[in-house]
Amino acid sequence: MAKALARHILVKTEAEAEQLKKRLANGEDFAVLAKKHSICPSAKRGGDLGEVRPGQMVRVIDQVIFKKPVRVVHGPVKSQFGYHLVQVFFRE
């Protein structure tokens, strides 16, 4: 059974997600930005989603977590909840 360790930042607008992605690219800390800006309950853990298995997240996020390269910030990815920036640390 596949599993991954991932974190994300969830915001309401694509523009806000793009701004945060630029800040991450400029070296700002993912966890700090997640705590300050993310509207997901995971924000208090710095956006940490913990160990994720296929089918646990909404489909578009699942696709990023299990199909895209690790250690890269992906997004903005739109879901019914808003716009996500997703980073996968590890996948097996």
PyMOL Python script that loads the backbone (N, CA, C, O; Angstrom):
from pymol import cmd

cmd.read_pdbstr("""\
ATOM      1  N   MET A   1       0.851  -1.200   0.000  1.00  0.00           N
ATOM      2  CA  MET A   1       0.000   0.000   0.000  1.00  0.00           C
ATOM      3  C   MET A   1       0.881   1.243   0.000  1.00  0.00           C
ATOM      4  O   MET A   1       1.757   1.394   0.852  1.00  0.00           O
ATOM      5  N   ALA A   2       0.648   2.112  -0.941  1.00  0.00           N
ATOM      6  CA  ALA A   2       1.430   3.337  -1.049  1.00  0.00           C
ATOM      7  C   ALA A   2       1.125   4.270   0.115  1.00  0.00           C
ATOM      8  O   ALA A   2       0.026   4.259   0.671  1.00  0.00           O
ATOM      9  N   LYS A   3       2.114   5.072   0.468  1.00  0.00           N
ATOM     10  CA  LYS A   3       1.900   6.113   1.460  1.00  0.00           C
ATOM     11  C   LYS A   3       2.882   7.242   1.195  1.00  0.00           C
ATOM     12  O   LYS A   3       3.896   7.055   0.523  1.00  0.00           O
ATOM     13  N   ALA A   4       2.569   8.417   1.731  1.00  0.00           N
ATOM     14  CA  ALA A   4       3.427   9.578   1.525  1.00  0.00           C
ATOM     15  C   ALA A   4       3.353  10.496   2.731  1.00  0.00           C
ATOM     16  O   ALA A   4       2.389  10.454   3.495  1.00  0.00           O
ATOM     17  N   LEU A   5       4.371  11.322   2.898  1.00  0.00           N
ATOM     18  CA  LEU A   5       4.356  12.385   3.884  1.00  0.00           C
ATOM     19  C   LEU A   5       4.280  13.691   3.109  1.00  0.00           C
ATOM     20  O   LEU A   5       5.099  13.950   2.228  1.00  0.00           O
ATOM     21  N   ALA A   6       3.287  14.511   3.446  1.00  0.00           N
ATOM     22  CA  ALA A   6       3.088  15.743   2.687  1.00  0.00           C
ATOM     23  C   ALA A   6       2.633  16.876   3.595  1.00  0.00           C
ATOM     24  O   ALA A   6       2.194  16.656   4.724  1.00  0.00           O
ATOM     25  N   ARG A   7       2.750  18.087   3.076  1.00  0.00           N
ATOM     26  CA  ARG A   7       2.211  19.269   3.759  1.00  0.00           C
ATOM     27  C   ARG A   7       1.608  20.173   2.703  1.00  0.00           C
ATOM     28  O   ARG A   7       1.935  20.078   1.520  1.00  0.00           O
ATOM     29  N   HIS A   8       0.714  21.061   3.151  1.00  0.00           N
ATOM     30  CA  HIS A   8       0.109  21.967   2.189  1.00  0.00           C
ATOM     31  C   HIS A   8      -0.297  23.273   2.854  1.00  0.00           C
ATOM     32  O   HIS A   8      -0.374  23.388   4.077  1.00  0.00           O
ATOM     33  N   ILE A   9      -0.549  24.240   2.002  1.00  0.00           N
ATOM     34  CA  ILE A   9      -1.117  25.521   2.408  1.00  0.00           C
ATOM     35  C   ILE A   9      -2.391  25.668   1.594  1.00  0.00           C
ATOM     36  O   ILE A   9      -2.374  25.519   0.372  1.00  0.00           O
ATOM     37  N   LEU A  10      -3.499  25.962   2.270  1.00  0.00           N
ATOM     38  CA  LEU A  10      -4.792  26.145   1.609  1.00  0.00           C
ATOM     39  C   LEU A  10      -5.245  27.580   1.794  1.00  0.00           C
ATOM     40  O   LEU A  10      -5.335  28.078   2.916  1.00  0.00           O
ATOM     41  N   VAL A  11      -5.532  28.247   0.667  1.00  0.00           N
ATOM     42  CA  VAL A  11      -6.030  29.629   0.701  1.00  0.00           C
ATOM     43  C   VAL A  11      -7.248  29.754  -0.210  1.00  0.00           C
ATOM     44  O   VAL A  11      -7.542  28.856  -0.999  1.00  0.00           O
ATOM     45  N   LYS A  12      -7.948  30.879  -0.090  1.00  0.00           N
ATOM     46  CA  LYS A  12      -9.194  31.055  -0.836  1.00  0.00           C
ATOM     47  C   LYS A  12      -9.008  31.416  -2.302  1.00  0.00           C
ATOM     48  O   LYS A  12      -9.825  31.029  -3.137  1.00  0.00           O
ATOM     49  N   THR A  13      -7.935  32.161  -2.636  1.00  0.00           N
ATOM     50  CA  THR A  13      -7.802  32.642  -4.013  1.00  0.00           C
ATOM     51  C   THR A  13      -6.523  32.148  -4.683  1.00  0.00           C
ATOM     52  O   THR A  13      -5.518  31.879  -4.025  1.00  0.00           O
ATOM     53  N   GLU A  14      -6.589  32.039  -5.992  1.00  0.00           N
ATOM     54  CA  GLU A  14      -5.423  31.631  -6.776  1.00  0.00           C
ATOM     55  C   GLU A  14      -4.315  32.674  -6.644  1.00  0.00           C
ATOM     56  O   GLU A  14      -3.135  32.329  -6.565  1.00  0.00           O
ATOM     57  N   ALA A  15      -4.702  33.957  -6.621  1.00  0.00           N
ATOM     58  CA  ALA A  15      -3.716  35.039  -6.505  1.00  0.00           C
ATOM     59  C   ALA A  15      -2.927  34.921  -5.198  1.00  0.00           C
ATOM     60  O   ALA A  15      -1.709  35.098  -5.182  1.00  0.00           O
ATOM     61  N   GLU A  16      -3.626  34.622  -4.112  1.00  0.00           N
ATOM     62  CA  GLU A  16      -2.956  34.470  -2.822  1.00  0.00           C
ATOM     63  C   GLU A  16      -1.997  33.271  -2.865  1.00  0.00           C
ATOM     64  O   GLU A  16      -0.887  33.341  -2.338  1.00  0.00           O
ATOM     65  N   ALA A  17      -2.427  32.186  -3.486  1.00  0.00           N
ATOM     66  CA  ALA A  17      -1.569  31.001  -3.611  1.00  0.00           C
ATOM     67  C   ALA A  17      -0.317  31.339  -4.425  1.00  0.00           C
ATOM     68  O   ALA A  17       0.786  30.923  -4.071  1.00  0.00           O
ATOM     69  N   GLU A  18      -0.489  32.087  -5.507  1.00  0.00           N
ATOM     70  CA  GLU A  18       0.661  32.475  -6.351  1.00  0.00           C
ATOM     71  C   GLU A  18       1.647  33.331  -5.551  1.00  0.00           C
ATOM     72  O   GLU A  18       2.860  33.148  -5.653  1.00  0.00           O
ATOM     73  N   GLN A  19       1.115  34.270  -4.753  1.00  0.00           N
ATOM     74  CA  GLN A  19       1.970  35.134  -3.926  1.00  0.00           C
ATOM     75  C   GLN A  19       2.785  34.298  -2.943  1.00  0.00           C
ATOM     76  O   GLN A  19       3.991  34.497  -2.793  1.00  0.00           O
ATOM     77  N   LEU A  20       2.112  33.361  -2.276  1.00  0.00           N
ATOM     78  CA  LEU A  20       2.804  32.516  -1.305  1.00  0.00           C
ATOM     79  C   LEU A  20       3.841  31.628  -1.984  1.00  0.00           C
ATOM     80  O   LEU A  20       4.909  31.379  -1.425  1.00  0.00           O
ATOM     81  N   LYS A  21       3.531  31.152  -3.184  1.00  0.00           N
ATOM     82  CA  LYS A  21       4.495  30.322  -3.915  1.00  0.00           C
ATOM     83  C   LYS A  21       5.753  31.129  -4.231  1.00  0.00           C
ATOM     84  O   LYS A  21       6.864  30.605  -4.147  1.00  0.00           O
ATOM     85  N   LYS A  22       5.586  32.392  -4.592  1.00  0.00           N
ATOM     86  CA  LYS A  22       6.745  33.274  -4.856  1.00  0.00           C
ATOM     87  C   LYS A  22       7.570  33.440  -3.583  1.00  0.00           C
ATOM     88  O   LYS A  22       8.800  33.384  -3.618  1.00  0.00           O
ATOM     89  N   ARG A  23       6.884  33.645  -2.462  1.00  0.00           N
ATOM     90  CA  ARG A  23       7.593  33.819  -1.190  1.00  0.00           C
ATOM     91  C   ARG A  23       8.370  32.549  -0.828  1.00  0.00           C
ATOM     92  O   ARG A  23       9.491  32.632  -0.326  1.00  0.00           O
ATOM     93  N   LEU A  24       7.785  31.391  -1.077  1.00  0.00           N
ATOM     94  CA  LEU A  24       8.487  30.127  -0.832  1.00  0.00           C
ATOM     95  C   LEU A  24       9.714  30.017  -1.724  1.00  0.00           C
ATOM     96  O   LEU A  24      10.781  29.597  -1.276  1.00  0.00           O
ATOM     97  N   ALA A  25       9.558  30.399  -2.998  1.00  0.00           N
ATOM     98  CA  ALA A  25      10.675  30.348  -3.952  1.00  0.00           C
ATOM     99  C   ALA A  25      11.811  31.272  -3.518  1.00  0.00           C
ATOM    100  O   ALA A  25      12.977  31.020  -3.822  1.00  0.00           O
ATOM    101  N   ASN A  26      11.459  32.349  -2.801  1.00  0.00           N
ATOM    102  CA  ASN A  26      12.458  33.291  -2.303  1.00  0.00           C
ATOM    103  C   ASN A  26      13.041  32.860  -0.960  1.00  0.00           C
ATOM    104  O   ASN A  26      13.792  33.611  -0.337  1.00  0.00           O
ATOM    105  N   GLY A  27      12.698  31.660  -0.515  1.00  0.00           N
ATOM    106  CA  GLY A  27      13.336  31.109   0.673  1.00  0.00           C
ATOM    107  C   GLY A  27      12.563  31.228   1.972  1.00  0.00           C
ATOM    108  O   GLY A  27      13.079  30.852   3.025  1.00  0.00           O
ATOM    109  N   GLU A  28      11.324  31.746   1.930  1.00  0.00           N
ATOM    110  CA  GLU A  28      10.557  31.831   3.173  1.00  0.00           C
ATOM    111  C   GLU A  28      10.160  30.424   3.634  1.00  0.00           C
ATOM    112  O   GLU A  28      10.023  29.508   2.823  1.00  0.00           O
ATOM    113  N   ASP A  29       9.981  30.275   4.926  1.00  0.00           N
ATOM    114  CA  ASP A  29       9.711  28.978   5.524  1.00  0.00           C
ATOM    115  C   ASP A  29       8.274  28.516   5.292  1.00  0.00           C
ATOM    116  O   ASP A  29       7.325  29.241   5.591  1.00  0.00           O
ATOM    117  N   PHE A  30       8.123  27.312   4.762  1.00  0.00           N
ATOM    118  CA  PHE A  30       6.802  26.750   4.440  1.00  0.00           C
ATOM    119  C   PHE A  30       5.906  26.711   5.686  1.00  0.00           C
ATOM    120  O   PHE A  30       4.759  27.158   5.651  1.00  0.00           O
ATOM    121  N   ALA A  31       6.446  26.173   6.783  1.00  0.00           N
ATOM    122  CA  ALA A  31       5.647  26.015   8.006  1.00  0.00           C
ATOM    123  C   ALA A  31       5.170  27.358   8.551  1.00  0.00           C
ATOM    124  O   ALA A  31       4.032  27.478   9.005  1.00  0.00           O
ATOM    125  N   VAL A  32       6.033  28.361   8.506  1.00  0.00           N
ATOM    126  CA  VAL A  32       5.671  29.692   9.002  1.00  0.00           C
ATOM    127  C   VAL A  32       4.541  30.275   8.147  1.00  0.00           C
ATOM    128  O   VAL A  32       3.569  30.812   8.678  1.00  0.00           O
ATOM    129  N   LEU A  33       4.673  30.168   6.828  1.00  0.00           N
ATOM    130  CA  LEU A  33       3.628  30.690   5.937  1.00  0.00           C
ATOM    131  C   LEU A  33       2.324  29.912   6.102  1.00  0.00           C
ATOM    132  O   LEU A  33       1.243  30.500   6.065  1.00  0.00           O
ATOM    133  N   ALA A  34       2.417  28.600   6.283  1.00  0.00           N
ATOM    134  CA  ALA A  34       1.216  27.782   6.487  1.00  0.00           C
ATOM    135  C   ALA A  34       0.488  28.220   7.752  1.00  0.00           C
ATOM    136  O   ALA A  34      -0.730  28.396   7.741  1.00  0.00           O
ATOM    137  N   LYS A  35       1.231  28.394   8.842  1.00  0.00           N
ATOM    138  CA  LYS A  35       0.620  28.798  10.118  1.00  0.00           C
ATOM    139  C   LYS A  35      -0.081  30.142   9.991  1.00  0.00           C
ATOM    140  O   LYS A  35      -1.138  30.358  10.583  1.00  0.00           O
ATOM    141  N   LYS A  36       0.509  31.038   9.221  1.00  0.00           N
ATOM    142  CA  LYS A  36      -0.021  32.399   9.106  1.00  0.00           C
ATOM    143  C   LYS A  36      -1.166  32.517   8.101  1.00  0.00           C
ATOM    144  O   LYS A  36      -2.094  33.296   8.323  1.00  0.00           O
ATOM    145  N   HIS A  37      -1.123  31.766   7.008  1.00  0.00           N
ATOM    146  CA  HIS A  37      -2.055  31.993   5.900  1.00  0.00           C
ATOM    147  C   HIS A  37      -3.041  30.869   5.602  1.00  0.00           C
ATOM    148  O   HIS A  37      -4.119  31.130   5.068  1.00  0.00           O
ATOM    149  N   SER A  38      -2.698  29.624   5.933  1.00  0.00           N
ATOM    150  CA  SER A  38      -3.548  28.500   5.536  1.00  0.00           C
ATOM    151  C   SER A  38      -4.864  28.499   6.305  1.00  0.00           C
ATOM    152  O   SER A  38      -4.896  28.782   7.502  1.00  0.00           O
ATOM    153  N   ILE A  39      -5.952  28.177   5.598  1.00  0.00           N
ATOM    154  CA  ILE A  39      -7.274  28.110   6.229  1.00  0.00           C
ATOM    155  C   ILE A  39      -7.653  26.674   6.587  1.00  0.00           C
ATOM    156  O   ILE A  39      -8.777  26.412   7.016  1.00  0.00           O
ATOM    157  N   CYS A  40      -6.720  25.754   6.411  1.00  0.00           N
ATOM    158  CA  CYS A  40      -6.946  24.347   6.764  1.00  0.00           C
ATOM    159  C   CYS A  40      -6.581  24.136   8.238  1.00  0.00           C
ATOM    160  O   CYS A  40      -5.674  24.799   8.742  1.00  0.00           O
ATOM    161  N   PRO A  41      -7.268  23.227   8.936  1.00  0.00           N
ATOM    162  CA  PRO A  41      -6.878  22.916  10.320  1.00  0.00           C
ATOM    163  C   PRO A  41      -5.415  22.480  10.459  1.00  0.00           C
ATOM    164  O   PRO A  41      -4.830  22.606  11.535  1.00  0.00           O
ATOM    165  N   SER A  42      -4.825  21.967   9.373  1.00  0.00           N
ATOM    166  CA  SER A  42      -3.412  21.559   9.416  1.00  0.00           C
ATOM    167  C   SER A  42      -2.474  22.751   9.588  1.00  0.00           C
ATOM    168  O   SER A  42      -1.284  22.562   9.843  1.00  0.00           O
ATOM    169  N   ALA A  43      -2.985  23.969   9.454  1.00  0.00           N
ATOM    170  CA  ALA A  43      -2.150  25.168   9.579  1.00  0.00           C
ATOM    171  C   ALA A  43      -1.397  25.197  10.905  1.00  0.00           C
ATOM    172  O   ALA A  43      -0.231  25.587  10.958  1.00  0.00           O
ATOM    173  N   LYS A  44      -2.075  24.781  11.979  1.00  0.00           N
ATOM    174  CA  LYS A  44      -1.412  24.841  13.289  1.00  0.00           C
ATOM    175  C   LYS A  44      -0.224  23.888  13.382  1.00  0.00           C
ATOM    176  O   LYS A  44       0.610  24.028  14.276  1.00  0.00           O
ATOM    177  N   ARG A  45      -0.138  22.920  12.469  1.00  0.00           N
ATOM    178  CA  ARG A  45       1.019  22.009  12.394  1.00  0.00           C
ATOM    179  C   ARG A  45       1.961  22.417  11.257  1.00  0.00           C
ATOM    180  O   ARG A  45       2.755  21.603  10.786  1.00  0.00           O
ATOM    181  N   GLY A  46       1.874  23.658  10.825  1.00  0.00           N
ATOM    182  CA  GLY A  46       2.730  24.116   9.730  1.00  0.00           C
ATOM    183  C   GLY A  46       2.338  23.529   8.393  1.00  0.00           C
ATOM    184  O   GLY A  46       3.159  23.428   7.482  1.00  0.00           O
ATOM    185  N   GLY A  47       1.060  23.138   8.277  1.00  0.00           N
ATOM    186  CA  GLY A  47       0.557  22.566   7.027  1.00  0.00           C
ATOM    187  C   GLY A  47       0.781  21.067   6.912  1.00  0.00           C
ATOM    188  O   GLY A  47       0.436  20.462   5.898  1.00  0.00           O
ATOM    189  N   ASP A  48       1.359  20.465   7.952  1.00  0.00           N
ATOM    190  CA  ASP A  48       1.696  19.035   7.912  1.00  0.00           C
ATOM    191  C   ASP A  48       0.439  18.175   7.837  1.00  0.00           C
ATOM    192  O   ASP A  48      -0.435  18.261   8.699  1.00  0.00           O
ATOM    193  N   LEU A  49       0.358  17.351   6.809  1.00  0.00           N
ATOM    194  CA  LEU A  49      -0.770  16.430   6.642  1.00  0.00           C
ATOM    195  C   LEU A  49      -0.459  15.058   7.231  1.00  0.00           C
ATOM    196  O   LEU A  49      -1.333  14.194   7.304  1.00  0.00           O
ATOM    197  N   GLY A  50       0.786  14.863   7.648  1.00  0.00           N
ATOM    198  CA  GLY A  50       1.183  13.572   8.196  1.00  0.00           C
ATOM    199  C   GLY A  50       1.261  12.516   7.113  1.00  0.00           C
ATOM    200  O   GLY A  50       1.482  12.822   5.941  1.00  0.00           O
ATOM    201  N   GLU A  51       1.077  11.269   7.518  1.00  0.00           N
ATOM    202  CA  GLU A  51       1.134  10.160   6.568  1.00  0.00           C
ATOM    203  C   GLU A  51      -0.193  10.056   5.833  1.00  0.00           C
ATOM    204  O   GLU A  51      -1.255   9.959   6.449  1.00  0.00           O
ATOM    205  N   VAL A  52      -0.116  10.078   4.518  1.00  0.00           N
ATOM    206  CA  VAL A  52      -1.308  10.061   3.674  1.00  0.00           C
ATOM    207  C   VAL A  52      -1.288   8.798   2.815  1.00  0.00           C
ATOM    208  O   VAL A  52      -0.241   8.384   2.317  1.00  0.00           O
ATOM    209  N   ARG A  53      -2.443   8.208   2.655  1.00  0.00           N
ATOM    210  CA  ARG A  53      -2.580   7.041   1.766  1.00  0.00           C
ATOM    211  C   ARG A  53      -3.502   7.421   0.603  1.00  0.00           C
ATOM    212  O   ARG A  53      -4.323   8.329   0.740  1.00  0.00           O
ATOM    213  N   PRO A  54      -3.378   6.739  -0.537  1.00  0.00           N
ATOM    214  CA  PRO A  54      -4.233   7.058  -1.679  1.00  0.00           C
ATOM    215  C   PRO A  54      -5.709   7.013  -1.294  1.00  0.00           C
ATOM    216  O   PRO A  54      -6.155   6.097  -0.603  1.00  0.00           O
ATOM    217  N   GLY A  55      -6.454   8.008  -1.748  1.00  0.00           N
ATOM    218  CA  GLY A  55      -7.888   8.058  -1.489  1.00  0.00           C
ATOM    219  C   GLY A  55      -8.276   8.838  -0.238  1.00  0.00           C
ATOM    220  O   GLY A  55      -9.461   9.084  -0.008  1.00  0.00           O
ATOM    221  N   GLN A  56      -7.288   9.234   0.578  1.00  0.00           N
ATOM    222  CA  GLN A  56      -7.602   9.985   1.798  1.00  0.00           C
ATOM    223  C   GLN A  56      -7.901  11.448   1.510  1.00  0.00           C
ATOM    224  O   GLN A  56      -8.714  12.064   2.199  1.00  0.00           O
ATOM    225  N   MET A  57      -7.256  11.999   0.509  1.00  0.00           N
ATOM    226  CA  MET A  57      -7.412  13.417   0.177  1.00  0.00           C
ATOM    227  C   MET A  57      -8.356  13.531  -1.026  1.00  0.00           C
ATOM    228  O   MET A  57      -8.671  12.537  -1.679  1.00  0.00           O
ATOM    229  N   VAL A  58      -8.798  14.759  -1.304  1.00  0.00           N
ATOM    230  CA  VAL A  58      -9.611  14.949  -2.511  1.00  0.00           C
ATOM    231  C   VAL A  58      -8.763  14.562  -3.720  1.00  0.00           C
ATOM    232  O   VAL A  58      -7.535  14.646  -3.677  1.00  0.00           O
ATOM    233  N   ARG A  59      -9.408  14.148  -4.774  1.00  0.00           N
ATOM    234  CA  ARG A  59      -8.727  13.560  -5.939  1.00  0.00           C
ATOM    235  C   ARG A  59      -7.585  14.412  -6.497  1.00  0.00           C
ATOM    236  O   ARG A  59      -6.507  13.885  -6.772  1.00  0.00           O
ATOM    237  N   VAL A  60      -7.801  15.712  -6.667  1.00  0.00           N
ATOM    238  CA  VAL A  60      -6.748  16.553  -7.271  1.00  0.00           C
ATOM    239  C   VAL A  60      -5.499  16.609  -6.391  1.00  0.00           C
ATOM    240  O   VAL A  60      -4.382  16.677  -6.905  1.00  0.00           O
ATOM    241  N   ILE A  61      -5.680  16.582  -5.081  1.00  0.00           N
ATOM    242  CA  ILE A  61      -4.536  16.614  -4.166  1.00  0.00           C
ATOM    243  C   ILE A  61      -3.864  15.233  -4.136  1.00  0.00           C
ATOM    244  O   ILE A  61      -2.637  15.126  -4.111  1.00  0.00           O
ATOM    245  N   ASP A  62      -4.676  14.204  -4.140  1.00  0.00           N
ATOM    246  CA  ASP A  62      -4.174  12.831  -4.240  1.00  0.00           C
ATOM    247  C   ASP A  62      -3.240  12.683  -5.446  1.00  0.00           C
ATOM    248  O   ASP A  62      -2.167  12.090  -5.342  1.00  0.00           O
ATOM    249  N   GLN A  63      -3.662  13.228  -6.585  1.00  0.00           N
ATOM    250  CA  GLN A  63      -2.871  13.153  -7.823  1.00  0.00           C
ATOM    251  C   GLN A  63      -1.502  13.788  -7.631  1.00  0.00           C
ATOM    252  O   GLN A  63      -0.490  13.239  -8.068  1.00  0.00           O
ATOM    253  N   VAL A  64      -1.470  14.955  -6.971  1.00  0.00           N
ATOM    254  CA  VAL A  64      -0.196  15.638  -6.731  1.00  0.00           C
ATOM    255  C   VAL A  64       0.667  14.799  -5.792  1.00  0.00           C
ATOM    256  O   VAL A  64       1.845  14.565  -6.062  1.00  0.00           O
ATOM    257  N   ILE A  65       0.074  14.353  -4.693  1.00  0.00           N
ATOM    258  CA  ILE A  65       0.838  13.626  -3.674  1.00  0.00           C
ATOM    259  C   ILE A  65       1.435  12.326  -4.221  1.00  0.00           C
ATOM    260  O   ILE A  65       2.563  11.970  -3.878  1.00  0.00           O
ATOM    261  N   PHE A  66       0.690  11.623  -5.062  1.00  0.00           N
ATOM    262  CA  PHE A  66       1.167  10.304  -5.502  1.00  0.00           C
ATOM    263  C   PHE A  66       1.729  10.254  -6.918  1.00  0.00           C
ATOM    264  O   PHE A  66       2.227   9.209  -7.336  1.00  0.00           O
ATOM    265  N   LYS A  67       1.665  11.356  -7.669  1.00  0.00           N
ATOM    266  CA  LYS A  67       2.158  11.309  -9.049  1.00  0.00           C
ATOM    267  C   LYS A  67       3.242  12.344  -9.376  1.00  0.00           C
ATOM    268  O   LYS A  67       4.013  12.153 -10.317  1.00  0.00           O
ATOM    269  N   LYS A  68       3.307  13.427  -8.613  1.00  0.00           N
ATOM    270  CA  LYS A  68       4.256  14.503  -8.939  1.00  0.00           C
ATOM    271  C   LYS A  68       5.577  14.307  -8.195  1.00  0.00           C
ATOM    272  O   LYS A  68       5.641  13.562  -7.217  1.00  0.00           O
ATOM    273  N   PRO A  69       6.639  14.986  -8.667  1.00  0.00           N
ATOM    274  CA  PRO A  69       7.949  14.861  -8.006  1.00  0.00           C
ATOM    275  C   PRO A  69       7.911  15.287  -6.532  1.00  0.00           C
ATOM    276  O   PRO A  69       7.157  16.182  -6.152  1.00  0.00           O
ATOM    277  N   VAL A  70       8.737  14.630  -5.715  1.00  0.00           N
ATOM    278  CA  VAL A  70       8.827  14.985  -4.297  1.00  0.00           C
ATOM    279  C   VAL A  70       9.762  16.179  -4.097  1.00  0.00           C
ATOM    280  O   VAL A  70      10.584  16.498  -4.956  1.00  0.00           O
ATOM    281  N   ARG A  71       9.614  16.827  -2.943  1.00  0.00           N
ATOM    282  CA  ARG A  71      10.438  17.975  -2.512  1.00  0.00           C
ATOM    283  C   ARG A  71      10.317  19.185  -3.424  1.00  0.00           C
ATOM    284  O   ARG A  71      11.233  20.002  -3.509  1.00  0.00           O
ATOM    285  N   VAL A  72       9.182  19.294  -4.105  1.00  0.00           N
ATOM    286  CA  VAL A  72       8.904  20.447  -4.965  1.00  0.00           C
ATOM    287  C   VAL A  72       7.566  21.006  -4.498  1.00  0.00           C
ATOM    288  O   VAL A  72       6.675  20.244  -4.122  1.00  0.00           O
ATOM    289  N   VAL A  73       7.415  22.334  -4.516  1.00  0.00           N
ATOM    290  CA  VAL A  73       6.115  22.922  -4.161  1.00  0.00           C
ATOM    291  C   VAL A  73       5.258  22.950  -5.422  1.00  0.00           C
ATOM    292  O   VAL A  73       5.599  23.622  -6.395  1.00  0.00           O
ATOM    293  N   HIS A  74       4.152  22.222  -5.401  1.00  0.00           N
ATOM    294  CA  HIS A  74       3.231  22.150  -6.540  1.00  0.00           C
ATOM    295  C   HIS A  74       2.026  23.049  -6.290  1.00  0.00           C
ATOM    296  O   HIS A  74       1.568  23.202  -5.158  1.00  0.00           O
ATOM    297  N   GLY A  75       1.529  23.637  -7.362  1.00  0.00           N
ATOM    298  CA  GLY A  75       0.316  24.439  -7.235  1.00  0.00           C
ATOM    299  C   GLY A  75       0.501  25.807  -7.835  1.00  0.00           C
ATOM    300  O   GLY A  75       1.559  26.129  -8.376  1.00  0.00           O
ATOM    301  N   PRO A  76      -0.542  26.614  -7.735  1.00  0.00           N
ATOM    302  CA  PRO A  76      -1.798  26.348  -7.037  1.00  0.00           C
ATOM    303  C   PRO A  76      -2.617  25.219  -7.684  1.00  0.00           C
ATOM    304  O   PRO A  76      -2.740  25.132  -8.906  1.00  0.00           O
ATOM    305  N   VAL A  77      -3.164  24.370  -6.827  1.00  0.00           N
ATOM    306  CA  VAL A  77      -4.045  23.283  -7.242  1.00  0.00           C
ATOM    307  C   VAL A  77      -5.424  23.605  -6.704  1.00  0.00           C
ATOM    308  O   VAL A  77      -5.600  23.781  -5.499  1.00  0.00           O
ATOM    309  N   LYS A  78      -6.404  23.682  -7.596  1.00  0.00           N
ATOM    310  CA  LYS A  78      -7.755  24.063  -7.181  1.00  0.00           C
ATOM    311  C   LYS A  78      -8.557  22.840  -6.743  1.00  0.00           C
ATOM    312  O   LYS A  78      -8.570  21.809  -7.415  1.00  0.00           O
ATOM    313  N   SER A  79      -9.225  22.985  -5.598  1.00  0.00           N
ATOM    314  CA  SER A  79     -10.169  21.956  -5.134  1.00  0.00           C
ATOM    315  C   SER A  79     -11.443  22.676  -4.707  1.00  0.00           C
ATOM    316  O   SER A  79     -11.534  23.900  -4.808  1.00  0.00           O
ATOM    317  N   GLN A  80     -12.422  21.917  -4.232  1.00  0.00           N
ATOM    318  CA  GLN A  80     -13.648  22.574  -3.777  1.00  0.00           C
ATOM    319  C   GLN A  80     -13.410  23.409  -2.517  1.00  0.00           C
ATOM    320  O   GLN A  80     -14.268  24.201  -2.128  1.00  0.00           O
ATOM    321  N   PHE A  81     -12.251  23.236  -1.880  1.00  0.00           N
ATOM    322  CA  PHE A  81     -11.943  23.969  -0.650  1.00  0.00           C
ATOM    323  C   PHE A  81     -11.218  25.285  -0.902  1.00  0.00           C
ATOM    324  O   PHE A  81     -11.240  26.184  -0.061  1.00  0.00           O
ATOM    325  N   GLY A  82     -10.576  25.394  -2.062  1.00  0.00           N
ATOM    326  CA  GLY A  82      -9.798  26.591  -2.377  1.00  0.00           C
ATOM    327  C   GLY A  82      -8.596  26.209  -3.216  1.00  0.00           C
ATOM    328  O   GLY A  82      -8.668  25.301  -4.045  1.00  0.00           O
ATOM    329  N   TYR A  83      -7.489  26.906  -2.997  1.00  0.00           N
ATOM    330  CA  TYR A  83      -6.260  26.684  -3.761  1.00  0.00           C
ATOM    331  C   TYR A  83      -5.162  26.189  -2.833  1.00  0.00           C
ATOM    332  O   TYR A  83      -4.920  26.765  -1.773  1.00  0.00           O
ATOM    333  N   HIS A  84      -4.510  25.127  -3.239  1.00  0.00           N
ATOM    334  CA  HIS A  84      -3.497  24.474  -2.414  1.00  0.00           C
ATOM    335  C   HIS A  84      -2.108  24.632  -3.014  1.00  0.00           C
ATOM    336  O   HIS A  84      -1.934  24.617  -4.232  1.00  0.00           O
ATOM    337  N   LEU A  85      -1.132  24.783  -2.141  1.00  0.00           N
ATOM    338  CA  LEU A  85       0.273  24.577  -2.489  1.00  0.00           C
ATOM    339  C   LEU A  85       0.643  23.299  -1.751  1.00  0.00           C
ATOM    340  O   LEU A  85       0.446  23.197  -0.540  1.00  0.00           O
ATOM    341  N   VAL A  86       1.174  22.335  -2.472  1.00  0.00           N
ATOM    342  CA  VAL A  86       1.417  21.009  -1.895  1.00  0.00           C
ATOM    343  C   VAL A  86       2.889  20.638  -2.055  1.00  0.00           C
ATOM    344  O   VAL A  86       3.481  20.821  -3.118  1.00  0.00           O
ATOM    345  N   GLN A  87       3.459  20.117  -0.982  1.00  0.00           N
ATOM    346  CA  GLN A  87       4.840  19.626  -1.040  1.00  0.00           C
ATOM    347  C   GLN A  87       4.870  18.221  -0.441  1.00  0.00           C
ATOM    348  O   GLN A  87       4.364  17.987   0.656  1.00  0.00           O
ATOM    349  N   VAL A  88       5.467  17.302  -1.175  1.00  0.00           N
ATOM    350  CA  VAL A  88       5.605  15.922  -0.722  1.00  0.00           C
ATOM    351  C   VAL A  88       7.055  15.710  -0.294  1.00  0.00           C
ATOM    352  O   VAL A  88       7.982  16.015  -1.045  1.00  0.00           O
ATOM    353  N   PHE A  89       7.243  15.186   0.918  1.00  0.00           N
ATOM    354  CA  PHE A  89       8.592  14.936   1.435  1.00  0.00           C
ATOM    355  C   PHE A  89       9.088  13.587   1.011  1.00  0.00           C
ATOM    356  O   PHE A  89      10.265  13.421   0.694  1.00  0.00           O
ATOM    357  N   PHE A  90       8.192  12.612   1.003  1.00  0.00           N
ATOM    358  CA  PHE A  90       8.607  11.227   0.936  1.00  0.00           C
ATOM    359  C   PHE A  90       7.425  10.418   0.427  1.00  0.00           C
ATOM    360  O   PHE A  90       6.275  10.691   0.772  1.00  0.00           O
ATOM    361  N   ARG A  91       7.719   9.426  -0.393  1.00  0.00           N
ATOM    362  CA  ARG A  91       6.639   8.568  -0.900  1.00  0.00           C
ATOM    363  C   ARG A  91       7.193   7.164  -1.078  1.00  0.00           C
ATOM    364  O   ARG A  91       8.326   6.984  -1.525  1.00  0.00           O
ATOM    365  N   GLU A  92       6.389   6.178  -0.725  1.00  0.00           N
ATOM    366  CA  GLU A  92       6.834   4.795  -0.965  1.00  0.00           C
ATOM    367  C   GLU A  92       5.686   3.956  -1.455  1.00  0.00           C
ATOM    368  O   GLU A  92       5.858   2.765  -1.712  1.00  0.00           O
TER     369      GLU A  92
END
""", "prot")
cmd.dss("prot")
cmd.show_as("cartoon", "prot")
cmd.util.cbc("prot")
cmd.orient("prot")
